[in-house]
Amino acid sequence: MKPIKLNIKTKNETYPIIIGHSLTKNLRSILKKNSINFNQCLLVIDKKIPSKIITKITKSLRATKVFKYSFHASEKNKNLKKVNEMLDILLKKNFSRQDCLIAIGGGITGDVAGFAASLFKRGLQFVNLPTTLLSQVDSSVGGKTGVNTKEGKNLIGSFYQPKLVLTDTEFLESLPYREIICGYAEILKHSLIKNKKFYNYLNNNLQMILNLKPSYIEKAIYQSCKIKKDVVEKDENEKGIRKILNFGHTFAHAYEASLGYSKKLNHGEAVILGMKSALKFSLKNKILSFADYDSIISHIKKIKISLEINDYFSINDLNKILFFMIKDKKNYTKKINLILLREIGYTVSKNHYEKQKIKNFLRKELVN
C-alpha cells in the first residue's frame, strides 16, 4: 500500500505525518524529500525496539554522524535527569540547531526526547518515529513534550513541534496485545469526542483493527490523527477546544499517579478506565443518554480485557485519587474540571465540579 500523508499546520510549524509499512529503511530519503537535512543526529532509542529495525535506520542514515542514546522508557524515567543526559551528549558532540534529534520509541521516549530538543539552544530539528500504537495516534501529534515529577504527570514541559512524524506500522508487529489495546484507547477516545461515523467504523471493524490488518489499522491511525490534527490546529497551546482531548484523562492521570505509575496499569488502560468513569459521571448527571452510554460500554467489553476500578483501587485509595485530580494541570480553581460526553461525537467541556461531588461519585464506584 502507498503511504498516507497528513499535513499538520500550526502557528509555529507545518510538518507531515507519513503513515505506512516498512518506511524506516528509507528514512534518509524520506527526510530529504521533506527538506530535513543535517550533518549529525542523535538517536534516542527505546531499549525495547528490535535491533534489526535500528540497523535498518542506521544504514539508511549513512554518510551522517550518528550518535545513540539508549533509553529505558518508563514513567519513572520520564524525568529531568534523563533530559540532562541527552543534553550533555548534544553539547559534548557540538551539535548545532541545524542538526537533528530523532526519537525512536513510544510516547514516553517522544515526550522526553522532544523536550530535550526544545531546550537545546532553544530548539534543534526534531523527528519522531513513534513505535507504539498509542504514540502513533496520540503523543506524536500536537507537539506536547515534557517530564513527570513526584507531584504529578507532565507538570514540566513545552509545546515543540517536530519536523516530521514517520508512522511505520511495522513497529506494531512486535507489540503484545496489551500494548495494542493501550493505543486503541486513544483511537476510541478520538471517535467519541469528534466523529460518530468513525466510532461506527470502529464498532464494525474492531477485530480487523486489533489484528493489525493493514488497510484497517492504517485507516484507524489516519482518522484518529486527523481528528487530533483538526483540534490541535485550532488550539496549539491548549487554551480552548484542545481541552476536549482530555476526555477521560483527569480520572486516568489520577489513577496512574495513585498507583505510582505502576506496570499494573499502563496509560491506555488508565484512559479506558478514566473514560468509563467520565461516561458514568456523564450519565449520572443526565448529560449523556443511556443508549449512547450502553453502546460505548458494550464496545469496550468487545475488546476482551477486564478493566474495572475495583480491580485496582479500594475505598482506602479515595483521598489519594482526589488529591491527584485536584493537582491536575487543567484546574485553575479549587474545583475539578472534567471533559464529559453529551453524545457520541460531542463533548461538554465547561464542567467545574466541587471536590465533594466527585468524592461522592467515586465512593459509590469503589464500594460497588
Residue pairs with C-beta under 8 A, 6 or more apart in sequence:
1 20
1 21
1 214
1 215
1 218
2 20
3 18
3 19
3 20
3 23
4 18
4 19
4 20
4 218
4 222
5 16
5 17
5 18
5 19
6 16
6 17
6 19
6 222
6 225
6 226
6 229
7 14
7 15
7 16
7 17
8 14
8 15
8 16
8 17
8 141
8 161
8 165
8 229
8 232
8 233
9 233
10 143
10 161
10 232
10 233
10 236
11 236
12 143
12 159
12 161
12 236
13 143
13 161
13 162
13 163
15 161
15 162
15 163
15 164
15 165
16 34
16 164
16 165
17 140
17 141
17 165
17 167
17 225
17 229
18 30
18 164
18 165
18 166
18 167
19 136
19 167
19 169
19 218
19 221
19 222
19 225
20 167
20 168
20 169
20 218
21 168
21 169
21 170
21 214
21 218
22 168
22 170
23 30
23 166
23 167
23 168
23 170
24 53
24 56
24 57
24 60
24 129
24 166
24 168
24 170
25 56
25 57
25 59
25 60
26 60
27 56
27 57
27 60
27 61
27 129
27 166
28 60
28 61
28 62
28 64
29 60
30 164
30 166
31 37
31 127
31 164
34 163
34 164
36 100
36 125
36 127
36 163
36 164
37 98
38 64
38 98
38 99
38 100
38 125
39 64
39 65
39 96
39 98
39 99
40 64
40 65
40 66
40 67
40 93
40 95
40 99
40 100
41 61
41 64
41 65
41 66
41 67
41 99
41 100
41 101
41 102
42 67
42 68
42 69
42 86
42 89
42 90
42 93
42 95
42 99
42 100
42 101
42 102
43 54
43 57
43 58
43 66
43 67
43 68
43 69
43 102
43 104
44 69
44 71
44 86
44 101
44 102
44 103
44 104
44 105
44 109
44 112
44 113
44 116
45 54
45 68
45 69
45 70
45 71
45 104
45 105
45 109
46 71
46 72
46 73
46 104
46 105
46 106
46 108
46 109
46 131
47 70
47 71
47 72
47 73
48 73
48 105
49 104
49 105
49 131
49 171
50 174
53 170
53 171
54 104
57 104
57 129
58 66
65 93
67 89
67 93
69 85
69 86
69 89
71 77
71 82
71 105
71 109
71 112
71 113
73 105
73 106
73 108
73 109
74 108
74 261
75 108
75 148
75 153
75 256
75 261
75 267
76 148
76 261
77 108
77 112
78 108
78 111
78 112
78 147
78 148
79 147
79 148
79 149
80 147
80 156
82 112
82 147
83 112
83 115
83 116
83 119
83 147
86 101
86 112
86 113
86 116
87 116
87 119
87 120
90 99
90 101
90 116
90 120
90 124
91 120
95 120
95 121
95 124
96 121
96 124
97 120
97 121
97 122
97 123
97 124
97 125
98 124
98 125
99 124
99 125
100 124
100 125
100 126
100 127
100 163
101 113
101 116
101 117
101 120
101 124
101 125
101 126
101 127
102 113
102 126
102 127
102 128
102 129
103 109
103 110
103 113
103 114
103 126
103 127
103 128
103 129
103 130
104 129
104 131
105 113
105 129
105 130
105 131
105 132
105 135
106 130
106 131
106 132
106 134
106 135
106 139
107 130
107 132
107 134
107 135
107 138
107 139
107 140
107 267
109 131
109 135
110 128
110 130
110 135
110 139
110 140
110 145
111 139
111 144
111 145
111 146
111 147
111 154
111 157
112 145
112 147
113 126
113 128
114 126
114 128
114 143
114 145
114 160
114 162
115 145
115 146
115 147
115 157
115 158
115 160
117 123
117 124
117 125
117 126
117 145
117 160
118 126
118 145
118 158
118 160
119 158
123 160
125 163
126 160
126 161
126 162
126 163
127 162
127 163
127 164
127 165
127 166
128 140
128 162
128 164
128 165
128 166
129 165
129 166
129 168
129 171
130 136
130 139
130 140
130 165
130 167
130 171
131 168
131 171
132 171
132 172
132 175
132 179
132 182
132 183
133 172
133 175
133 179
133 180
133 182
133 183
133 184
133 187
133 221
134 179
134 182
134 183
134 185
134 186
134 267
134 268
135 183
136 167
136 169
136 172
136 183
136 221
136 225
137 183
137 186
137 187
137 190
137 220
137 221
137 224
137 225
137 228
138 183
138 186
138 228
140 162
140 165
140 167
141 165
141 225
141 228
141 229
141 232
142 228
142 232
142 236
142 242
142 245
143 159
143 160
143 161
143 162
143 232
143 236
144 154
144 157
144 159
145 157
145 158
145 159
145 160
146 154
146 155
146 156
146 157
146 158
147 154
147 156
147 157
148 154
148 155
148 261
149 155
149 156
151 327
152 253
152 257
152 324
152 327
152 328
152 329
153 253
153 256
153 257
153 261
154 329
155 329
159 236
159 237
167 221
167 225
169 212
169 214
169 217
169 218
169 221
172 180
172 212
172 217
173 212
177 210
178 266
178 269
178 305
179 266
179 268
180 210
180 212
181 210
181 268
181 269
181 272
181 303
181 305
182 266
182 267
182 268
182 269
183 268
184 209
184 210
184 268
184 303
185 268
185 269
185 271
185 272
185 275
186 224
186 268
186 271
187 202
187 209
187 220
187 221
187 224
188 199
188 202
188 272
188 275
188 299
188 300
189 245
189 247
189 248
189 271
189 275
190 198
190 223
190 224
190 227
190 228
191 198
191 199
191 201
191 202
191 223
191 224
191 227
191 344
191 345
192 199
192 247
192 275
192 296
192 341
192 344
192 345
193 227
193 244
193 245
193 247
193 339
193 341
193 345
193 346
193 347
194 227
194 230
194 231
194 244
194 345
195 223
195 227
195 345
196 343
196 344
196 345
198 223
198 224
198 227
199 344
199 345
201 219
201 220
201 223
202 209
202 220
202 299
203 295
203 299
205 216
205 220
206 299
206 302
206 303
208 216
209 216
209 217
209 220
210 303
228 245
231 241
231 242
231 244
231 245
232 242
234 240
234 241
234 242
235 241
235 242
235 243
236 242
241 349
243 330
243 337
243 339
243 349
244 339
244 347
244 349
246 330
246 339
247 275
247 278
247 339
247 340
247 341
247 347
248 271
248 272
248 274
248 275
248 276
248 277
248 278
248 339
249 271
249 274
249 339
250 274
250 278
250 325
250 328
250 330
250 336
250 337
250 338
250 339
251 273
251 274
251 275
251 277
251 278
251 325
252 267
252 270
252 271
252 273
252 274
252 275
253 270
253 274
253 324
253 328
254 321
254 322
254 324
254 325
254 328
255 265
255 270
255 273
255 274
255 309
255 312
255 313
255 321
256 265
256 267
256 270
257 324
258 313
258 317
258 320
258 321
258 324
259 265
259 312
264 312
265 273
265 312
269 305
269 307
272 300
272 303
272 307
273 307
273 308
273 309
273 312
275 296
275 300
276 297
276 300
276 307
276 309
277 309
277 362
277 365
278 338
278 339
278 340
278 341
279 288
279 293
279 296
279 297
279 341
280 293
280 361
280 365
281 338
281 340
281 358
281 361
282 288
282 293
282 340
282 341
282 342
282 348
283 290
283 293
284 361
285 340
287 340
287 341
287 342
287 348
288 340
288 341
288 342
288 343
289 343
292 341
292 343
292 344
295 344
296 344
300 307
309 365
309 366
310 365
310 366
310 368
313 321
313 366
314 366
315 363
315 366
315 367
317 366
318 359
318 362
318 363
318 366
321 362
322 355
322 358
322 359
322 362
325 336
325 358
326 334
326 336
326 355
328 336
328 337
330 337
331 337
333 352
334 355
335 352
335 353
335 354
335 355
336 352
336 353
336 354
336 355
336 358
337 351
337 352
337 353
338 351
338 353
338 358
339 347
339 348
339 349
339 351
340 347
340 348
340 349
340 351
341 347
341 348
342 348
